Amino acid sequence: MNTRLGVLLPTNHSQWNDARRLVDFGVRAERLGYDSVWANDTLLGARVEPLAMLAALAPVTERVTLGTAALLPAFRRPVTAAQELASIDHLSAGRLVVTVGAGFPGRSEAEYAVSEVPWERRFGRLDDTVALWRALWAGERAFHGKVLRFDGLPDSTPSYRPGGPPIWLGGAGPSALERTGRLYDGWLPYPPDPADYRAGLRAVRRAAGAAGRPGDAVTPALFVTVLVTDDVERGERQLDAYCRSTYGLPYETVRTIQAMVAGPAERVAATLNRYTEAGAEHLVCRIAAPTLDAQLDQLELIAGIGRPATLSR
């Protein structure tokens, strides 16, 4: 099986001076052979909203999967979000994948507050929201979950595909692994150690089996921050600057939480290969470059290392 390669769009306002160039970035990724293009979601820092970004890309791309990595549904009214997602699914002729998450403790509480959604029970709310979307796409008129309950639901936009777009979960805690196997169509974590990825994937598949789902019900993917440079030391200095700009934390801290690699192409390819050997079948690369022009340069370099024989199984 060939590993699928994707790229995260640099939608942060600090990375571009003309948002329309992000559309060109997505088109360029498709022409370079990438399998997918992704947009992330946060209220902490100005950026292009991810569903608007994917809607703009839908009519100008033909082949690539369009995905969220990850969407935070708590920031949106759930019925409205179902209509937005179904619309993008139609505009892209069924190329949408929706990765969702519940946010990060110590960082996302402020986002929940301004969205007027309680931080408590966020995981139950997330699972209910996904179940509600699927019910709406199927034409159901009532939904009774643990957190969300609706009667008299309106006639909603059906999804392009029966059952709706695949919905993946981002997260690697014990609860996330169990819920991924039981409820979701894909898994998009970013563990810093391939051994942790392998163990997590085993747990996801055990949970899927316990829920009566087939072993291939969950697509195993990886979110990884990548930078191709002429040497490791220079690359790690650039990763440190990227981490401090993005999170206000040094690289030495972030690398203990997230999958990250910088250095010559051979080193980057070897790191990615360790994750594919651990079971990852779809790599979503976030490029650790500060500007859109630098991102475009990296886009070509990463495309060049993303298809070696070592990344195929």
C-alpha positions as CSV (number, residue, x, y, z in Angstrom):
1,M,0.0,0.0,0.0
2,N,1.3,3.5,-0.9
3,T,1.4,6.0,1.9
4,R,-0.8,9.0,1.3
5,L,0.9,12.4,1.7
6,G,-0.9,15.6,2.7
7,V,0.0,19.1,3.6
8,L,-1.4,21.7,6.1
9,L,-2.2,25.1,4.5
10,P,-0.4,28.0,6.2
11,T,-3.6,29.9,7.0
12,N,-2.1,31.8,10.0
13,H,-2.3,35.6,9.1
14,S,1.4,35.9,10.0
15,Q,2.3,33.7,7.1
16,W,0.6,35.4,4.2
17,N,-0.1,39.0,2.9
18,D,-2.7,37.9,0.4
19,A,-5.1,35.1,1.4
20,R,-5.9,34.3,-2.2
21,R,-2.4,32.9,-2.6
22,L,-3.5,30.1,-0.2
23,V,-5.8,28.9,-2.9
24,D,-2.8,28.8,-5.3
25,F,-0.9,26.9,-2.6
26,G,-3.6,24.2,-2.5
27,V,-3.7,23.9,-6.3
28,R,0.2,23.7,-6.4
29,A,0.1,20.9,-3.8
30,E,-2.3,18.9,-6.0
31,R,-0.1,19.4,-9.1
32,L,3.0,18.3,-7.1
33,G,1.2,15.0,-6.4
34,Y,0.0,15.5,-2.8
35,D,-3.0,13.4,-1.9
36,S,-4.6,15.8,0.5
37,V,-4.7,19.5,1.6
38,W,-5.7,20.4,5.2
39,A,-6.8,23.5,7.2
40,N,-6.6,23.8,11.0
41,D,-8.9,25.7,13.4
42,T,-8.3,28.0,16.3
43,L,-9.6,31.2,17.7
44,L,-6.2,32.0,19.2
45,G,-4.6,34.1,16.5
46,A,-5.9,35.5,13.2
47,R,-6.2,33.0,10.4
48,V,-8.5,32.1,7.5
49,E,-11.4,30.1,8.8
50,P,-10.9,26.4,7.8
51,L,-14.4,25.7,6.3
52,A,-14.2,28.9,4.2
53,M,-10.7,27.8,3.1
54,L,-11.8,24.4,2.0
55,A,-14.9,25.8,0.2
56,A,-12.6,28.1,-1.8
57,L,-10.4,25.1,-2.8
58,A,-13.3,22.7,-3.7
59,P,-14.0,24.1,-7.2
60,V,-10.4,24.7,-8.2
61,T,-9.0,21.3,-7.3
62,E,-10.1,18.0,-8.8
63,R,-8.3,15.1,-7.0
64,V,-6.9,16.0,-3.6
65,T,-8.8,15.1,-0.4
66,L,-9.8,18.3,1.5
67,G,-9.6,18.0,5.2
68,T,-9.7,19.8,8.6
69,A,-6.8,19.1,10.9
70,A,-8.5,19.5,13.2
71,L,-11.9,21.3,13.4
72,L,-13.1,22.3,16.8
73,P,-16.9,21.8,16.5
74,A,-17.6,23.5,19.9
75,F,-17.0,26.9,18.3
76,R,-19.9,26.4,15.9
77,R,-23.7,25.9,16.2
78,P,-23.9,22.1,15.5
79,V,-26.9,22.2,13.1
80,T,-25.4,25.0,11.0
81,A,-22.0,23.2,10.9
82,A,-23.7,20.1,9.5
83,Q,-25.0,22.2,6.6
84,E,-21.6,23.8,6.0
85,L,-19.9,20.5,5.9
86,A,-22.4,18.9,3.7
87,S,-22.1,21.8,1.3
88,I,-18.3,21.4,1.1
89,D,-18.8,17.7,0.5
90,H,-21.0,18.5,-2.5
91,L,-18.8,21.3,-3.8
92,S,-15.8,18.9,-3.7
93,A,-17.8,16.0,-5.1
94,G,-17.1,13.9,-2.0
95,R,-13.5,14.7,-1.3
96,L,-14.0,16.1,2.3
97,V,-12.6,14.5,5.4
98,V,-13.4,16.1,8.8
99,T,-10.9,15.6,11.6
100,V,-12.4,16.9,14.9
101,G,-11.0,17.6,18.3
102,A,-12.1,19.0,21.7
103,G,-9.2,21.4,22.3
104,F,-6.2,21.6,24.6
105,P,-6.3,22.1,28.4
106,G,-4.5,25.2,29.4
107,R,-5.0,26.7,25.9
108,S,-8.6,26.2,24.7
109,E,-10.6,27.3,27.7
110,A,-10.6,30.9,26.4
111,E,-11.9,29.7,23.0
112,Y,-14.8,27.8,24.6
113,A,-15.6,30.9,26.8
114,V,-15.9,33.3,23.8
115,S,-17.9,30.6,22.0
116,E,-20.3,30.5,24.9
117,V,-19.9,26.7,25.3
118,P,-19.0,25.1,28.6
119,W,-15.5,23.5,28.9
120,E,-17.0,20.7,31.0
121,R,-18.3,17.5,29.2
122,R,-16.4,18.6,26.1
123,F,-15.7,15.1,25.0
124,G,-19.4,14.0,25.3
125,R,-20.4,17.2,23.4
126,L,-17.9,16.4,20.7
127,D,-19.2,12.8,20.2
128,D,-22.8,14.0,20.3
129,T,-22.1,16.7,17.7
130,V,-20.6,14.1,15.3
131,A,-23.6,11.8,15.9
132,L,-26.0,14.7,15.3
133,W,-24.3,15.6,12.0
134,R,-24.6,12.0,10.8
135,A,-28.3,12.0,11.8
136,L,-28.9,15.3,9.9
137,W,-27.2,14.1,6.8
138,A,-29.3,11.0,6.9
139,G,-32.5,13.1,7.1
140,E,-33.5,12.3,10.7
141,R,-35.7,14.8,12.5
142,A,-34.8,14.2,16.1
143,F,-31.6,13.6,18.1
144,H,-31.2,12.6,21.7
145,G,-27.7,12.3,22.9
146,K,-26.0,12.6,26.3
147,V,-25.3,16.3,26.0
148,L,-27.2,17.5,22.9
149,R,-30.9,16.9,22.4
150,F,-33.1,18.2,19.6
151,D,-36.7,17.6,18.5
152,G,-38.2,18.9,15.3
153,L,-34.9,19.2,13.4
154,P,-35.3,21.0,10.1
155,D,-34.8,19.3,6.7
156,S,-31.1,19.5,6.3
157,T,-28.7,19.5,3.4
158,P,-27.8,15.8,2.8
159,S,-24.2,14.8,2.4
160,Y,-22.8,14.0,-1.0
161,R,-21.9,10.5,0.1
162,P,-24.3,8.2,2.0
163,G,-23.4,8.4,5.7
164,G,-21.6,11.7,5.2
165,P,-17.9,12.5,4.9
166,P,-15.4,10.4,6.9
167,I,-14.9,11.9,10.4
168,W,-11.6,11.3,12.1
169,L,-10.5,12.1,15.7
170,G,-7.3,13.9,16.7
171,G,-6.0,12.7,20.1
172,A,-4.0,10.0,21.7
173,G,-5.2,9.7,25.3
174,P,-6.8,6.5,26.5
175,S,-10.3,7.9,26.2
176,A,-9.5,9.2,22.7
177,L,-8.2,5.9,21.6
178,E,-11.2,4.0,22.8
179,R,-13.7,6.5,21.2
180,T,-11.8,6.5,17.9
181,G,-12.1,2.8,17.6
182,R,-15.7,2.8,18.6
183,L,-17.1,5.9,16.8
184,Y,-14.8,7.4,14.2
185,D,-13.5,6.7,10.7
186,G,-9.9,7.8,11.2
187,W,-7.2,8.6,13.7
188,L,-5.0,11.7,13.3
189,P,-2.6,12.0,16.3
190,Y,0.9,13.5,16.6
191,P,2.8,11.3,19.1
192,P,6.5,12.2,19.3
193,D,7.6,8.5,19.3
194,P,6.7,5.9,16.6
195,A,6.5,3.3,19.4
196,D,3.7,5.3,21.0
197,Y,2.0,5.5,17.6
198,R,2.2,1.7,17.2
199,A,0.8,1.1,20.7
200,G,-2.0,3.7,20.2
201,L,-3.0,2.1,16.9
202,R,-3.3,-1.3,18.5
203,A,-5.6,0.2,21.2
204,V,-7.7,1.8,18.5
205,R,-8.1,-1.5,16.6
206,R,-8.9,-3.3,19.8
207,A,-11.7,-0.8,20.6
208,A,-13.0,-1.1,17.0
209,G,-13.1,-4.9,17.3
210,A,-14.9,-4.7,20.7
211,A,-17.5,-2.5,19.0
212,G,-18.0,-5.0,16.3
213,R,-16.3,-3.0,13.6
214,P,-13.8,-4.4,11.1
215,G,-10.1,-4.0,11.5
216,D,-9.8,-1.5,8.7
217,A,-12.7,0.7,9.8
218,V,-10.3,3.4,11.1
219,T,-7.8,5.1,8.8
220,P,-4.5,5.4,10.6
221,A,-2.9,8.9,9.9
222,L,-0.2,11.1,11.4
223,F,0.1,14.8,11.9
224,V,3.8,15.7,11.8
225,T,5.7,19.0,11.6
226,V,8.4,18.9,9.0
227,L,11.2,21.1,7.8
228,V,13.8,20.2,5.1
229,T,17.2,21.9,5.7
230,D,20.8,21.4,4.8
231,D,21.7,20.3,8.4
232,V,20.0,19.2,11.6
233,E,21.3,22.0,13.8
234,R,20.0,24.8,11.5
235,G,16.7,23.0,11.2
236,E,16.2,22.6,14.9
237,R,17.0,26.3,15.4
238,Q,14.2,27.1,12.9
239,L,11.9,24.6,14.6
240,D,12.5,26.4,17.9
241,A,11.6,29.8,16.3
242,Y,8.5,28.2,14.8
243,C,7.4,26.7,18.2
244,R,8.0,29.9,20.1
245,S,6.0,31.9,17.5
246,T,3.1,29.3,17.3
247,Y,2.9,28.2,21.0
248,G,5.1,30.5,23.0
249,L,7.1,27.4,24.0
250,P,10.6,26.2,23.0
251,Y,11.2,23.4,20.7
252,E,12.6,21.3,23.5
253,T,9.2,21.3,25.2
254,V,7.0,20.9,22.1
255,R,9.1,18.0,20.7
256,T,8.1,16.0,23.8
257,I,4.4,16.4,22.8
258,Q,4.3,16.4,19.0
259,A,5.9,14.6,16.1
260,M,8.5,17.0,14.6
261,V,11.5,16.5,12.4
262,A,14.0,18.8,10.7
263,G,17.2,18.3,8.7
264,P,18.3,16.9,5.4
265,A,15.8,15.0,3.2
266,E,17.3,11.7,4.2
267,R,16.7,12.3,7.9
268,V,13.2,13.5,7.3
269,A,12.3,10.5,5.1
270,A,13.8,8.1,7.7
271,T,11.6,9.6,10.5
272,L,8.5,9.5,8.4
273,N,9.3,5.9,7.4
274,R,9.4,4.9,11.1
275,Y,5.8,6.1,11.5
276,T,4.7,4.2,8.4
277,E,6.4,1.1,9.7
278,A,4.3,1.7,12.9
279,G,1.1,1.7,10.8
280,A,0.5,5.2,9.6
281,E,-1.0,5.2,6.2
282,H,-1.7,8.9,5.7
283,L,0.9,11.6,6.6
284,V,-0.3,15.1,7.1
285,C,2.7,17.4,7.1
286,R,2.7,20.8,8.7
287,I,5.6,22.9,7.3
288,A,7.6,24.8,9.9
289,A,8.3,27.8,7.7
290,P,7.4,31.4,8.6
291,T,6.2,32.8,5.2
292,L,4.2,31.6,2.3
293,D,7.1,31.8,-0.1
294,A,9.2,29.7,2.2
295,Q,6.3,27.2,2.6
296,L,6.1,26.9,-1.2
297,D,9.8,26.1,-1.4
298,Q,9.3,23.4,1.3
299,L,6.2,22.1,-0.5
300,E,8.4,21.0,-3.4
301,L,11.2,19.6,-1.2
302,I,8.7,17.5,0.9
303,A,7.0,16.2,-2.3
304,G,10.3,15.0,-3.4
305,I,10.9,12.9,-0.3
306,G,7.3,11.8,0.2
307,R,7.2,9.1,-2.5
308,P,10.4,7.1,-2.1
309,A,10.1,3.3,-2.1
310,T,10.8,3.3,1.6
311,L,7.5,5.1,2.1
312,S,5.5,2.4,0.3
313,R,4.4,-0.9,1.7
